[in-house]
């Protein structure tokens, strides 16, 4: 019986399919990406807290004295207080009204809101190819060819995640668990992959002897 008559997988091993000197990647699974996101969330929360201490304006409470010459027409609790005070002392009664003052919120609020976008876009498009959370989990964001993604691709990934993948019941993120190359909706639209960095290696297929 020749090898060609045997069922598939029996007898002499078939020649590996692939291009010589082609890199082989291990796609980052769903839970690896969840852990990376948790780490990034912790880092971002810490940065926002530290920046908030220095950037957000201070609250100041100013108490203004409002005279109450006559208790008639006031709400019940104020009337009770005034009547009781007038029965004790004939002096003019006043009520202290608090006013909360804060500085300019616009610029600090804009900086804190833009921080997550800058964090993900700049780190993923940098030579590190990953955010600190992804680096700790040994993950990289690459193009479909395994190269460094552009700022435009990183921007598209963030916008899709922020506007679609997360708000709509995390469907765009859950796609990672079911797509062939572990791509979320943001990966499919931006044309990116998330791979295990330590598993990316160059494999040379030796010819069969």
Phi, psi and omega in degrees: 000130179278164178299331182290341180273349182280154176297157178303136179092354180258157174076215184293132180297143179285160180289134179302138178270135179150170180266134178304145179057040180257133179291140178249127184248150169251117182288141180289125180285175185300312186288327174299320181288328175296314180297321178297320180293322178298317178296317178296322178297320178295317180296316180295320178298318178296316179296318179297321180295315180295316179293324180297326179298323184266333187261322185291142182289157178279146173275137176229132180253121179250126181263120177255137181270121180250111181294145176235086183289331183223132183277349182293141179085357179273165177292163195299316184293324177292320180298317180298317180295316182293316180299320180293319181292322181291329179289337179270316184222134180282002183289162180293134180264144177224155179243135178272124181251121180279140174235123181267126179243138177222157181283200182286123181265342194294307182294311177300320179296321179294319180295315181293327179287327182278345184302313179300320180296313179297321181301306183288317185293312184289320181291316184289334178266001181277181179292343176286334178063021183193155171285165177304322178297318177292322179297320179296330177267006179059049177244154177223146173258124184228170171285176179295341178263003179088011181267181179284133182281158180273168176298324178298316178295319178296322178295315179298317179302314183293316182297317180294319177298314185289326187259337185234304189299316182274315184295325184268069173057026177060023182298318180297333178277320180296339178300337179302324184285346188238347180275155187298319182255024176057046181257135170277176180301320180295327177291317181296319182286319182277347182072049182232165175229155171240119186237162174281119187295319184284349181261358178277113183215161181268123182245129178253124180274117181278140179293148180287137179271000000 
